[in-house]
Amino acid sequence: MAMEDYLQDDEEIIAKIEQGNVGFYATNKKIMRYEKGEATGRKVDMLFYPHITSISIVFHSWIGWIITGAILFILSFFWDKILEPLGIEDKEIITILTILTIIISISLIAQGIYNYNRCSLNFVVTGFSTTDKIKWNIQRVKFNELKKFVKAIDKGISKHLIEIEKIMERMEKK
């Protein structure tokens, strides 16, 4: 089944985010989570806008990773000076520490580069279990892509709130 098979006649996909075999689709009525699995087939979950209490965007730290990695990289060349006061002068140990420290520092810098301009989106929904929270958590998406997705959700939620206000006004008039 295609994603369009899960849409109502007056519903359209406004934005999407794909992460591996999982796609998140914002429509004018709901958010859909579409998971493709080789062994399990396809799974579609739907989250309707009235159920969303709020959304939370988490911006990932990248500069801290890069600074820590750079400092560690520089310090890796001074193991002989650092260990000298402790009476450790074994060149083999110093060489191993230097290589390990360089590998760790490069890994930290790579993590910082990967996190650059990335953020995550969490949905706050009353009654969500921990499993639901994890399932609906959109991780490490580029900021511009997430911004478009959040704007689509905001439109859907705003439209729903306007409909609620109209219903409330009609009830007040009665």
PESULVEN-V288805 format. One record per residue. N is the residue number from 1. RES is the residue in one small letter. PSI is psi in radians with two decimals (none if undefined). Layout:
((N:RES:PSI) (N:RES:PSI))
This chain:
((1:m:2.42) (2:a:2.80) (3:m:-0.64) (4:e:-0.43) (5:d:-0.30) (6:y:0.04) (7:l:2.60) (8:q:2.91) (9:d:-0.68) (10:d:0.43) (11:e:2.49) (12:e:2.63) (13:i:2.19) (14:i:-0.65) (15:a:2.74) (16:k:2.70) (17:i:2.27) (18:e:2.39) (19:q:1.72) (20:g:-2.11) (21:n:0.19) (22:v:2.31) (23:g:2.42) (24:f:2.23) (25:y:2.21) (26:a:2.16) (27:t:-3.11) (28:n:-0.03) (29:k:-0.43) (30:k:3.06) (31:i:2.36) (32:m:2.45) (33:r:2.03) (34:y:2.01) (35:e:2.19) (36:k:2.18) (37:g:2.46) (38:e:-0.84) (39:a:-0.59) (40:t:-0.12) (41:g:-2.48) (42:r:2.60) (43:k:2.26) (44:v:2.20) (45:d:2.56) (46:m:2.44) (47:l:1.98) (48:f:2.48) (49:y:-0.68) (50:p:-0.35) (51:h:-0.27) (52:i:2.10) (53:t:-0.80) (54:s:3.01) (55:i:2.64) (56:s:2.23) (57:i:2.24) (58:v:2.10) (59:f:2.22) (60:h:2.42) (61:s:2.29) (62:w:-0.61) (63:i:-0.64) (64:g:-0.71) (65:w:-0.79) (66:i:-0.76) (67:i:-0.80) (68:t:-0.78) (69:g:-0.71) (70:a:-0.75) (71:i:-0.78) (72:l:-0.66) (73:f:-0.81) (74:i:-0.78) (75:l:-0.44) (76:s:-0.40) (77:f:0.05) (78:f:0.39) (79:w:-0.65) (80:d:-0.70) (81:k:-0.62) (82:i:-0.68) (83:l:-0.25) (84:e:-0.81) (85:p:-0.39) (86:l:-0.03) (87:g:0.27) (88:i:2.00) (89:e:0.21) (90:d:1.98) (91:k:-0.59) (92:e:-0.75) (93:i:-0.75) (94:i:-0.72) (95:t:-0.76) (96:i:-0.79) (97:l:-0.71) (98:t:-0.84) (99:i:-0.80) (100:l:-0.75) (101:t:-0.68) (102:i:-0.75) (103:i:-0.80) (104:i:-0.75) (105:s:-0.69) (106:i:-0.65) (107:s:-0.72) (108:l:-0.76) (109:i:-0.73) (110:a:-0.70) (111:q:-0.72) (112:g:-0.74) (113:i:-0.72) (114:y:-0.69) (115:n:-0.23) (116:y:2.24) (117:n:0.50) (118:r:2.60) (119:c:2.96) (120:s:2.76) (121:l:2.23) (122:n:2.37) (123:f:2.34) (124:v:2.00) (125:v:2.25) (126:t:2.30) (127:g:-0.04) (128:f:2.31) (129:s:3.00) (130:t:-0.68) (131:t:-0.75) (132:d:-0.75) (133:k:-0.77) (134:i:-0.74) (135:k:-0.66) (136:w:0.10) (137:n:2.15) (138:i:2.03) (139:q:2.48) (140:r:1.03) (141:v:2.57) (142:k:2.46) (143:f:-0.83) (144:n:-0.64) (145:e:-0.75) (146:l:-0.64) (147:k:-0.77) (148:k:-0.72) (149:f:-0.76) (150:v:-0.67) (151:k:-0.69) (152:a:-0.74) (153:i:-0.75) (154:d:-0.72) (155:k:-0.77) (156:g:-0.76) (157:i:-0.75) (158:s:-0.75) (159:k:-0.72) (160:h:-0.73) (161:l:-0.66) (162:i:-0.72) (163:e:-0.70) (164:i:-0.74) (165:e:-0.72) (166:k:-0.73) (167:i:-0.74) (168:m:-0.72) (169:e:-0.75) (170:r:-0.66) (171:m:-0.62) (172:e:-0.60) (173:k:-0.43) (174:k:none))
